[in-house]
Amino acid sequence: MSQSEIVTSIVEAVAAVDGVDTTDLDSLYEYIDPGILNKLYEQKRGEWRFTFQYSDHQITLTHDGQIFVDGTLQFSEVSTREWTDR
């Protein structure tokens, strides 16, 4: 999964939770530096969780490609290969 794909997935997950179109949300870049996401993708070993605030929501990303919004799983990347084989 590329940086743009993870950003899109996060925004789509939040839009789904809020019941709005993605264009109705603030830009994710106002809340987090996308370079941080790139650093996460470079981690090829170990398990990790990364949590940050986006608008009124707490977003958690995991080493295996899961996206949680306010503690509820919204997106799961079945294959970790896309995250680790970069």
C-alpha positions in Angstrom: 0.0 0.0 0.0 1.5 3.4 -1.0 1.3 6.6 1.0 -1.4 8.0 -1.2 -3.4 4.8 -0.8 -3.2 4.8 3.0 -4.2 8.5 3.1 -7.1 7.8 0.9 -8.1 4.8 3.0 -8.0 6.8 6.2 -10.1 9.6 4.7 -12.6 7.2 3.3 -12.9 5.4 6.6 -13.6 8.6 8.5 -16.1 9.7 5.9 -17.9 6.4 6.2 -18.1 6.8 10.0 -19.3 10.4 9.7 -21.7 9.5 6.9 -20.3 12.3 4.6 -18.5 12.6 1.4 -14.7 12.6 1.6 -14.7 16.2 0.1 -16.6 17.3 3.2 -13.7 16.5 5.5 -10.7 18.5 6.5 -7.5 17.6 4.7 -5.7 14.8 6.5 -2.5 16.8 5.9 -3.7 19.4 8.3 -3.4 16.9 11.1 -0.4 14.7 10.3 2.8 15.0 8.2 2.5 12.3 5.5 6.2 11.7 5.9 5.4 9.9 9.2 3.3 7.4 7.2 6.3 6.8 4.9 8.5 6.1 7.9 6.0 3.5 9.2 6.1 1.7 5.8 9.9 1.4 6.0 9.5 -0.7 9.2 9.9 -4.2 7.9 10.1 -6.0 11.3 8.1 -6.1 14.4 4.6 -5.1 15.3 3.6 -1.5 15.8 0.5 0.6 16.3 0.4 4.3 15.5 -2.4 6.5 16.8 -3.2 10.1 15.9 -6.0 12.6 16.0 -7.9 13.4 12.8 -10.7 15.9 13.2 -12.9 14.6 16.0 -11.6 11.0 15.6 -8.8 8.9 16.9 -7.1 7.0 14.1 -5.0 3.9 14.7 -2.8 2.2 12.0 -1.2 -1.2 12.6 1.7 -3.0 11.1 -0.6 -5.4 9.3 -2.5 -2.6 7.5 -5.5 -2.2 9.7 -7.2 1.2 10.2 -9.3 1.8 13.3 -11.5 4.9 13.7 -12.3 5.6 17.4 -11.3 2.0 18.2 -13.5 0.3 15.6 -11.9 -1.5 12.7 -12.8 0.2 9.4 -10.2 -1.2 7.0 -8.1 -4.3 7.0 -5.3 -5.0 4.5 -5.5 -8.8 4.3 -1.9 -9.2 3.0 0.9 -7.7 4.9 3.1 -8.3 1.9 2.2 -4.9 0.4 3.4 -3.2 3.6 6.6 -5.1 4.1 7.8 -5.9 0.6 8.8 -2.5 -0.4 
